[in-house]
């Protein structure tokens, strides 16, 4: 496969409602799309990266610049004949977390293009030791007032999902309303994870312990920064209660995972494909977690569109030992998508492999052109 041209787009997609979390107002999200055109236009591939500044320090602008820089390196596989050439290219790129969204988008586009050229699913490029034909996604309750949370609960119950991740913020009373509402709507018959996205301090964390007990919370995700006074003591309190403490924002790289395992405070990690820099780096990170005998879940970045949802599905299908799965929320979150296919999960959160070559989805060029910012688009021709 001969790559002729690479186009990079900045695309902002509005949400159907407010999906805010403690650190981000959830009305829309901006992603960077990489388009690969090859073999005179006979083959195309697409990748998506969603930069999250408070996690990896990335912005849409820095992601676009990084992609342009990576393509200009001598290791970029303009003539691509085997997947090992993708891995060689990815391994040559910087390990800094500030590059991960760009690497994810670039790698995904290469794999999608290669798969379509070879009429092969990207699943064929990875080991099948942990393959499963079906996974079940959970659902997230984002920040909102009582009526908004009831609305989300009714929708989730209608789908038949009872594994919930409830977002928490700085306001204890608002968090209590959320937990009380979810408990009442599900008659305390759901499995709960709570996620403050690292904004609590020690005193606020302690204030939430009665809610953890009352609603039999299984997992507390990234409650506060690891250097926050009292973090170690709070971790020991949760361990004594049998509650899993899960790292998220603090675990974007392999070195972070090694540090977390050595410290022993967290006993689970929320793994996200985009945040960790694509498939190559994410699978290495997951293998390290297995070596450390640490549990993990396959998570997603707020506002992922069809490409990242399809890639996340492939990652989940290849990780039957994940404890939870989050993602494929497209139809429930986005007013408009860039893919022709809807890869949202089915009843009960159940989902299987996406059939077809590459990622198994096609991008609408009309939507991509219409929804992107023309001023920020860049084109890189084969040298």
Secondary structure, 3 states (H helix, E strand, C coil): CEEEEEEEEEEEEEECCCCCECCECCCEEEEEEEEEEEHHHCEEEEEEECCCHHHHCCCHHHHHHHHHHHHCCCCCCCECCCHHHHHHHHHCCCCCHHHHHHHHHHHHHHHHHHHHHCCCEHHHHCCCCCCCCCEECCEEECCCCHHHHHHHHHHHHHHCCCEEEEECCCCHHHHHHHHHHHHHHCCCCCEEEEECCCECCHHHHHHCHHHHHHCCCCEEECCECCCCCCHHHHHHHHHHHCCEEEECCCCCCHHHHHHHHHHCCCCEEEECCCCCCCHHHHHHHHHHHHHCCCEEEECCCCCCCHHHHHHHHHHHHCCCCCCCECCCCHHHHECCCCECCCCCCCHHHEECCCCCCECCCCECHHHHHHHECHHHCEEEECC
